[in-house]
Amino acid sequence: LIFAPSDAKDVSLKIRVPIALVGFLMAALWIDTIADQLVKLLTFLGVICGIPNSIMGLTVLAWGNSMGDLSANMTMAKKGLANMAITACFAGPVFNILVGLGGGFFQLNSLSGVDETNVDLSLPNAVGVRVHYAQLSSCVGLWAVDK
């Protein structure tokens, strides 16, 4: 346990930086541990209730994953940054999909030694992509008309 005086002038920068880094790492570790336990609990409840893992992942776990974005976007909107909040609603998931899929396919291609990977969408996935595209287009169109 490290005690830091309340007056920042008493603590040198050589001590403050490692304390801040350790604090950040501990916070990330606690968040990861708690999130992992919550996912295990929700998966267990899904098994007890007979809910398939795919349905749990598409609904309950996805909603839980979006709560942080919801609170951040609501806070930005309440502070008068509505444009930033609306942009974050679309940019966050798009960034996650592009970086997540891009990183995964990059690793797959580099390990397998192929230059490209063809992805065949099943009918439900293809319909889902088209529905999401239509929703996104209509939301952006309505938002642009409102401006």
N, C-alpha and C positions, 0 to 999 in steps of 0.2 A: 504494500500500500504506500503510495507516494502522496505526501502532503504538499500542496502548493499554496503559498500565501495568497490572500485575496488581492493584494496589490501586485499587478503584473510587472511593475518595475523591479521587484525583488527577485524575479525569476529570469534567468538568462535565456536567450533564444535557443541555446544548446540543450536546455532542459525542456523548454516548452514544446519544441517540435516532436521529440520522441514521445512525450506524454500525449500529445494530440494524436499521433499515429497509433499508439497503443489503444487509445480510447476509440478511435475509428474502427480499428480491427476488432476490438471487443464488441462494439455495437453491431458490426456486420456479422460476427459469429453468433451473437444472441438472436438476431433477426433470422439467420439461416436455420438455427436450431429450432426456434419456435415455429417457423414456417414449415419445416420438415415434419415436426410433430403434428401440426394441424392437418397437413395433407394425409399423414398416416391415419389420423383420427377420422377424417372424412371418408377415406377409402374403406376403413373398417366399418363405418356406419353404412356405407353403400353396400358392402358385402352382407351385413346383417339384414338390410332392407331388400336385398335382392336386386339392386340397381347395377346394371353393367358398368364396367370401368369407363367405356367410351362415353356413356351418357353422363357419368359423374364428371369426366374431364371436360365435356362440352358445356356443362351447365354450372354446377356448384363450384368446381375448382377454377373455372374461367372467370366466374363472377368474383370470387375471392381474389384472383390475380388482378382484377381491374379496380379494386377498391382504393388502392393507393393513387391510381390515376384519377379516379373520381374525386377524391378529396383534394388533390392538388389542383385539378381543373376548376372545381367549385370555388376554391380559395382565390384563384386568379380572377375568376369572373366576378366574385364579390368585391375584389379590390379595383374593379374597373378595367381589367385587362381581358375583356370578353373575346377580342380577336385572338389573343394568345391562347386562351382556353380552348376555343374552337379549333384552332390550328393544332394544339396538342392532342385533342381528341382523335384527329386523323393521323397526325405525324407519328405519334408514339407507336401505335400498332403497326403502321406501315414500316417504320424503322425496324421494329422487332422482327417482322416477317422477312424483310429484305436481308438484314444482317444475320438472323438465325438460319434462314434457308441458304443464304449465300455462303455462310461459314460452314454449314454442314455439307453442302454439295462440294465446296472447295476441298474440304478434308476428305470426302469420299472419293473425289476424282484424283486427288494427289496420292492417296493410298492405293487406289486400284490402278492408277496409271493410264486412265482414259481421259480424253479431252472433253467429252460431253456426256451427259446422262439424260436420257429421255424419260419423262415422267408421264405416265398415262393416268388420267383422272377417271375415276369411276363415275357413273351417272350421278349419284348423290353429291359427290364432291364438285363435279362440273356445275350442277344446278346451284349449289351453295355459293360458288365463286361468282356466278352470274347474278344471283340475288344480292350478294354483298356489293357487287359493282353497281347494280341498279340503285340500291339504297344510298350508297356513297354519292352517286351522280345526282340523285334527287335532292339529297341534303345540301350538297354544294350548290346546286342550281337554285334551290329555294333561298339559301343564304345569300347568294349573289343578287337575286332579285330583290331581297329585302334591303340590301345596301343601297 
